[in-house]
Amino acid sequence: MKYIRTNSLKRLFSLKRRSLEGEIPNPDGSIVEQNKDILKINALVPEPAHRPTWKCFSFEEIFDATNSFSSENLVGRGGYAEVYRGTLRDGEVIAVKRLTKASNDERKEKEFLTEIGTIGHVCHPNVLSLLGCCIENGLYLIFYFSSKGSVASILHDENLPPVDWKTRYKIVIGTARGLHYLHKGCQRRIIHRDIKASNILLTTEFEPQISDFGLAKWLPSQWTHHSIAPIEGTFGHLAPEYYLHGIVDEKTDVFAFGVFLLEIISGRRPVDSSHQSLHSWAKPILNQGDVEKLIDPRLGGAFDVTQLKRLAFAASLCIRSSSMWRPTMSEVLEVMEDAGEVDTERWKIAKEEEQEEFWGFEDLEYECDSSFSSPHDTGSTGIS
């Protein structure tokens, strides 16, 4: 597919209001029903169920808001973007995501359009809302800013007190609801592909919001999966079928959510200093059923045992090596929230499946190329 060049982007967004009404002027002033540029991005940007509320900012507005993109306002850096804190003239505090020059123009434009097309029309309290964009002197996405930052920033900062159990439980339930919405509640299914603690941002009330849709994929209803190359993602979160075969569907996100669950429960990073993945460390403990060994010692025993057992059981289902035996996000929510006894019999699988290990999988992860990002990636920190 050939993606739109920057000058086409400018023309497209300068005519956004009229194009939403179905009238797009030609350069000579005549009106046409459709526009070739819009047709080119149909595969990336679906027809919205309602008119989007985001606006196009001028470069001057975001340049002034970030104090000329001062290094003092840099709050995060990822694989292809930098995030700056800014303040608009009306006092609104924002986060500006600037696409860096590391990628070629076509790739940057593809990711830019993907992210706009994905989050520009979603509406859920646990999914990040887009405030606007700018296409002058580069490509920029603008969001509301939250001083709480990301889950990773509060969970792993040794200078902060440990996150209490009630807040952790709220974070995982909200994240699961947001992911369920992306898979089932949107006009088209959205596969995020990079669910991790640094991409889950927090409002002032510690409500989680899924962010950073640069790797997201639309999954048409008639498709069972995407086959993707090259493989992109984050160490420790990659589902086996995705890493080994490039297969992406909802269960790819389910696996990553399972790793996220374990991270919240244990307080451990997805990959430790010895390059052991969190799911390979936790799996023997989960199989033995001694789930209290998973708990973050910094909590000092202050946690709900019933909730812990539910979250640990949900995590054990999510990180199964075979995607067909993993639950959907609606089933994950059912396991985590149901007040009754967990029906473990329902989730029993063949003996040989239970004993299957991620043989060689952790070693393979570390032979990857630059398509992958670090588990300590902070590219989304500070957006809410």
C-alpha positions as CSV (number, residue, x, y, z in Angstrom):
1,M,0.0,0.0,0.0
2,K,1.3,3.5,-0.8
3,Y,0.7,5.9,2.0
4,I,-0.2,9.6,1.8
5,R,2.7,12.0,1.6
6,T,2.9,15.0,4.0
7,N,1.5,17.5,1.6
8,S,-1.6,15.3,1.1
9,L,-2.0,15.1,4.8
10,K,-2.0,18.9,5.0
11,R,-4.7,19.2,2.3
12,L,-6.8,16.4,3.9
13,F,-6.8,17.9,7.4
14,S,-7.2,21.5,6.2
15,L,-10.5,20.3,4.6
16,K,-11.6,18.2,7.5
17,R,-14.8,20.0,8.4
18,R,-16.1,20.0,4.8
19,S,-15.0,16.5,4.2
20,L,-17.0,15.3,7.1
21,E,-20.1,16.7,5.4
22,G,-19.2,14.9,2.1
23,E,-18.0,18.0,0.2
24,I,-14.3,18.3,-0.7
25,P,-13.2,21.1,-3.0
26,N,-10.8,20.4,-5.8
27,P,-7.8,22.8,-6.2
28,D,-9.8,24.6,-8.9
29,G,-12.7,25.2,-6.5
30,S,-15.1,22.6,-7.8
31,I,-16.8,20.1,-5.5
32,V,-16.5,16.4,-5.7
33,E,-18.2,13.6,-3.8
34,Q,-15.0,11.7,-2.8
35,N,-11.3,12.4,-2.6
36,K,-8.5,10.0,-3.6
37,D,-6.6,10.8,-0.4
38,I,-9.5,9.7,1.7
39,L,-9.9,6.5,-0.3
40,K,-6.2,5.7,0.4
41,I,-6.7,5.7,4.1
42,N,-10.0,3.9,4.3
43,A,-8.2,0.8,5.4
44,L,-6.6,2.7,8.3
45,V,-9.5,5.1,9.3
46,P,-13.0,3.6,9.6
47,E,-16.2,5.5,9.2
48,P,-16.9,7.0,12.6
49,A,-20.2,6.3,14.4
50,H,-20.2,10.0,15.4
51,R,-18.4,13.1,14.4
52,P,-15.0,13.2,16.1
53,T,-14.4,16.0,18.6
54,W,-10.7,16.5,18.2
55,K,-9.3,19.6,16.6
56,C,-6.3,20.6,14.4
57,F,-3.8,22.7,16.3
58,S,-1.4,25.1,14.7
59,F,2.3,24.5,15.2
60,E,2.6,27.9,16.9
61,E,0.1,26.8,19.6
62,I,2.0,23.6,20.5
63,F,5.4,25.3,20.1
64,D,4.4,28.0,22.6
65,A,2.7,25.5,24.9
66,T,5.8,23.3,25.3
67,N,8.2,26.3,25.6
68,S,9.8,25.5,22.2
69,F,9.8,21.8,23.0
70,S,12.1,22.5,25.9
71,S,14.0,19.5,27.3
72,E,12.6,20.4,30.7
73,N,9.2,19.5,29.4
74,L,10.2,16.1,27.9
75,V,8.3,13.5,29.9
76,G,8.7,10.4,27.8
77,R,10.5,8.9,24.8
78,G,9.5,5.7,22.9
79,G,10.5,3.9,19.8
80,Y,9.2,6.5,17.3
81,A,8.0,9.4,19.4
82,E,8.8,11.9,22.2
83,V,6.2,13.3,24.6
84,Y,6.3,16.8,25.9
85,R,4.2,18.5,28.7
86,G,2.6,21.8,27.6
87,T,0.2,24.4,28.7
88,L,-2.2,26.1,26.3
89,R,-3.0,29.8,26.6
90,D,-6.3,29.0,28.3
91,G,-4.4,27.1,31.0
92,E,-5.2,23.6,29.8
93,V,-2.3,21.3,30.5
94,I,-1.6,19.0,27.5
95,A,0.8,16.3,26.4
96,V,2.2,16.6,22.9
97,K,3.4,13.4,21.2
98,R,6.0,14.3,18.5
99,L,6.9,11.7,15.9
100,T,10.6,11.6,15.7
101,K,12.7,11.6,12.5
102,A,14.1,8.1,13.2
103,S,11.6,6.5,10.9
104,N,11.1,7.2,7.2
105,D,8.3,9.5,6.1
106,E,6.0,6.7,4.9
107,R,6.2,4.7,8.1
108,K,5.7,7.8,10.2
109,E,2.6,8.8,8.2
110,K,1.2,5.3,8.4
111,E,1.6,5.2,12.2
112,F,0.3,8.7,12.5
113,L,-2.9,7.9,10.5
114,T,-3.2,4.5,12.4
115,E,-3.2,6.2,15.7
116,I,-5.6,9.0,14.7
117,G,-7.9,6.4,13.0
118,T,-7.8,4.3,16.1
119,I,-8.2,6.7,19.0
120,G,-9.9,9.5,17.1
121,H,-13.3,7.8,17.3
122,V,-13.1,5.6,20.3
123,C,-15.1,6.6,23.4
124,H,-14.5,4.8,26.7
125,P,-13.3,5.9,30.1
126,N,-10.5,3.4,30.1
127,V,-9.2,4.3,26.6
128,L,-7.1,7.5,26.1
129,S,-9.0,10.3,24.3
130,L,-7.4,12.3,21.5
131,L,-7.6,16.1,22.0
132,G,-6.2,17.0,18.6
133,C,-3.3,16.8,16.1
134,C,-0.9,19.1,14.2
135,I,0.7,18.4,10.8
136,E,2.8,21.6,10.4
137,N,6.6,21.1,10.7
138,G,6.1,17.5,11.5
139,L,3.4,15.2,12.9
140,Y,2.0,15.7,16.4
141,L,-0.7,14.2,18.5
142,I,-2.2,16.1,21.4
143,F,-3.7,14.6,24.5
144,Y,-4.8,15.7,28.0
145,F,-2.0,15.5,30.5
146,S,-2.0,13.8,33.8
147,S,0.6,14.2,36.5
148,K,0.0,10.6,37.6
149,G,1.8,9.3,34.6
150,S,1.8,5.6,33.7
151,V,1.3,2.5,35.7
152,A,5.0,1.7,35.2
153,S,6.1,5.0,36.5
154,I,4.3,4.6,39.9
155,L,4.7,0.9,40.2
156,H,8.5,0.7,39.8
157,D,9.7,4.1,41.2
158,E,11.7,3.2,44.3
159,N,11.3,6.8,45.5
160,L,7.5,6.4,45.7
161,P,5.5,4.4,48.3
162,P,4.2,1.0,47.1
163,V,0.9,1.2,45.3
164,D,-1.8,-0.2,47.6
165,W,-3.8,-3.3,46.7
166,K,-7.1,-1.5,46.2
167,T,-5.5,0.8,43.6
168,R,-3.9,-2.1,41.9
169,Y,-7.2,-4.0,41.7
170,K,-8.9,-0.9,40.3
171,I,-6.1,-0.6,37.6
172,V,-6.4,-4.1,36.3
173,I,-10.2,-4.1,36.2
174,G,-10.3,-0.8,34.4
175,T,-7.6,-1.9,31.9
176,A,-9.5,-5.1,31.2
177,R,-12.7,-3.2,30.6
178,G,-10.9,-0.9,28.2
179,L,-9.3,-3.8,26.3
180,H,-12.7,-5.6,26.1
181,Y,-14.1,-2.4,24.6
182,L,-11.4,-2.3,22.0
183,H,-12.0,-6.0,21.1
184,K,-15.8,-6.0,21.2
185,G,-17.3,-2.5,21.7
186,C,-15.8,-0.6,18.8
187,Q,-17.3,-0.3,15.4
188,R,-14.3,-2.4,14.2
189,R,-12.2,-4.7,16.3
190,I,-8.9,-3.1,17.5
191,I,-5.9,-5.2,18.4
192,H,-3.5,-3.0,20.4
193,R,-0.4,-5.1,20.1
194,D,1.6,-3.3,22.8
195,I,-0.3,-3.7,26.1
196,K,2.1,-2.9,28.9
197,A,2.4,-0.9,32.1
198,S,4.1,2.1,30.4
199,N,1.1,2.3,28.0
200,I,-1.5,2.3,30.7
201,L,-1.9,5.9,31.9
202,L,-3.6,7.1,35.1
203,T,-6.1,9.9,35.7
204,T,-5.9,11.8,39.0
205,E,-8.4,9.3,40.4
206,F,-6.1,6.4,39.3
207,E,-8.5,5.4,36.6
208,P,-6.5,3.5,33.9
209,Q,-6.5,4.5,30.3
210,I,-5.0,2.5,27.5
211,S,-2.7,4.6,25.3
212,D,-0.2,4.5,22.5
213,F,-1.9,3.0,19.5
214,G,1.0,3.3,17.1
215,L,1.1,-0.5,16.6
216,A,-2.6,-1.1,16.7
217,K,-4.4,-3.0,13.9
218,W,-8.0,-3.0,12.8
219,L,-9.3,-6.5,12.4
220,P,-12.2,-6.8,9.9
221,S,-15.1,-8.9,11.1
222,Q,-14.6,-11.4,8.4
223,W,-10.9,-12.0,9.3
224,T,-9.8,-14.3,12.0
225,H,-6.3,-12.8,12.4
226,H,-3.6,-10.7,10.8
227,S,-0.3,-12.1,9.6
228,I,2.3,-9.4,10.3
229,A,6.0,-8.9,9.4
230,P,8.2,-7.5,10.8
231,I,7.3,-8.5,14.4
232,E,7.1,-5.4,16.6
233,G,6.4,-5.2,20.3
234,T,8.0,-5.3,23.7
235,F,10.2,-7.9,25.4
236,G,8.4,-10.1,27.8
237,H,4.9,-9.4,26.5
238,L,4.9,-11.2,23.1
239,A,2.6,-14.1,22.6
240,P,4.3,-17.2,21.2
241,E,2.2,-17.3,18.0
242,Y,2.9,-13.7,17.3
243,Y,6.7,-13.9,17.9
244,L,7.1,-17.2,16.0
245,H,4.6,-16.9,13.2
246,G,3.4,-13.2,13.1
247,I,-0.2,-14.1,13.9
248,V,-2.1,-11.4,15.5
249,D,-5.7,-11.4,16.9
250,E,-7.4,-10.6,20.2
251,K,-5.6,-13.4,22.0
252,T,-2.3,-11.5,21.3
253,D,-3.5,-8.7,23.6
254,V,-4.9,-11.3,26.1
255,F,-1.4,-12.7,26.5
256,A,0.1,-9.3,27.1
257,F,-2.7,-8.5,29.6
258,G,-1.7,-11.6,31.5
259,V,1.8,-10.4,31.8
260,F,0.5,-7.0,32.9
261,L,-1.6,-8.7,35.6
262,L,1.4,-10.5,36.9
263,E,3.4,-7.3,37.0
264,I,0.6,-5.6,39.1
265,I,0.4,-8.5,41.5
266,S,4.1,-9.1,41.9
267,G,5.6,-5.6,41.4
268,R,8.3,-7.2,39.2
269,R,9.3,-6.0,35.8
270,P,8.3,-8.0,32.7
271,V,11.9,-9.0,32.2
272,D,14.4,-9.0,35.1
273,S,18.1,-8.2,35.2
274,S,18.9,-11.9,34.4
275,H,16.7,-11.7,31.3
276,Q,14.1,-14.0,32.8
277,S,10.6,-13.2,31.7
278,L,7.9,-12.6,34.3
279,H,5.6,-15.2,32.8
280,S,8.3,-17.9,32.9
281,W,9.0,-17.0,36.5
282,A,5.4,-17.1,37.5
283,K,4.2,-20.1,35.6
284,P,5.6,-22.8,38.0
285,I,4.1,-20.9,41.0
286,L,0.7,-20.7,39.3
287,N,0.8,-24.4,38.5
288,Q,1.6,-25.2,42.1
289,G,-1.3,-23.1,43.3
290,D,0.7,-21.2,45.9
291,V,-0.3,-17.8,44.6
292,E,0.6,-15.8,47.7
293,K,4.2,-16.4,46.6
294,L,3.4,-14.0,43.7
295,I,2.5,-11.0,45.8
296,D,4.6,-7.9,46.0
297,P,6.5,-8.1,49.3
298,R,6.2,-4.3,49.6
299,L,2.5,-4.7,50.3
300,G,3.4,-6.2,53.7
301,G,0.5,-8.7,53.5
302,A,-2.1,-6.0,53.0
303,F,-4.1,-7.5,50.2
304,D,-7.5,-9.2,49.5
305,V,-6.8,-13.0,49.3
306,T,-9.9,-13.7,47.3
307,Q,-9.1,-11.0,44.8
308,L,-5.5,-12.2,44.6
309,K,-6.7,-15.8,43.8
310,R,-9.0,-14.5,41.0
311,L,-6.4,-12.3,39.4
312,A,-3.7,-15.0,39.6
313,F,-6.1,-17.5,38.0
314,A,-7.0,-15.1,35.3
315,A,-3.3,-14.5,34.6
316,S,-2.6,-18.2,34.4
317,L,-5.3,-18.5,31.7
318,C,-4.0,-15.5,29.8
319,I,-0.4,-16.6,29.5
320,R,-1.2,-20.1,28.1
321,S,1.1,-20.9,25.3
322,S,-1.7,-22.0,23.0
323,S,-4.0,-19.1,22.0
324,M,-7.0,-21.3,21.6
325,W,-6.9,-22.1,25.3
326,R,-6.7,-18.5,26.4
327,P,-9.9,-16.7,27.4
328,T,-11.5,-13.6,25.7
329,M,-11.4,-10.4,27.6
330,S,-15.1,-10.7,28.5
331,E,-14.2,-14.1,30.1
332,V,-11.2,-12.5,31.9
333,L,-13.5,-9.9,33.4
334,E,-15.9,-12.7,34.4
335,V,-13.1,-14.5,36.2
336,M,-11.8,-11.4,38.0
337,E,-15.1,-9.8,39.0
338,D,-17.6,-12.7,39.6
339,A,-18.5,-12.8,43.3
340,G,-19.0,-16.6,43.3
341,E,-16.5,-19.5,43.1
342,V,-14.3,-19.7,40.1
343,D,-15.3,-22.6,37.9
344,T,-11.8,-24.0,37.4
345,E,-13.2,-27.2,35.8
346,R,-14.4,-25.1,32.9
347,W,-10.9,-24.1,32.1
348,K,-9.1,-27.4,32.4
349,I,-7.2,-28.5,29.3
350,A,-5.4,-31.7,28.2
351,K,-2.6,-32.9,30.4
352,E,0.0,-32.4,27.6
353,E,-1.2,-28.8,27.1
354,E,-0.9,-28.0,30.8
355,Q,2.7,-29.2,30.9
356,E,3.8,-27.4,27.7
357,E,6.6,-25.0,28.3
358,F,7.8,-21.9,26.4
359,W,10.7,-24.0,25.3
360,G,13.5,-21.6,24.1
361,F,11.0,-18.7,23.9
362,E,12.8,-16.4,26.3
363,D,16.1,-17.0,24.5
364,L,14.5,-16.2,21.1
365,E,13.2,-12.9,22.4
366,Y,16.7,-11.6,22.9
367,E,17.9,-12.4,19.5
368,C,15.5,-9.8,18.0
369,D,16.2,-6.7,16.0
370,S,15.4,-3.1,16.4
371,S,11.7,-3.6,15.6
372,F,11.3,-4.4,19.3
373,S,11.2,-1.9,22.2
374,S,12.6,-2.2,25.7
375,P,10.5,-3.3,28.6
376,H,11.5,0.0,30.2
377,D,10.1,2.1,27.3
378,T,8.5,5.3,28.6
379,G,7.2,6.7,25.4
380,S,3.7,7.3,26.7
381,T,4.5,8.6,30.2
382,G,2.4,11.5,31.3
383,I,-0.5,11.4,28.8
384,S,-4.0,11.2,30.1
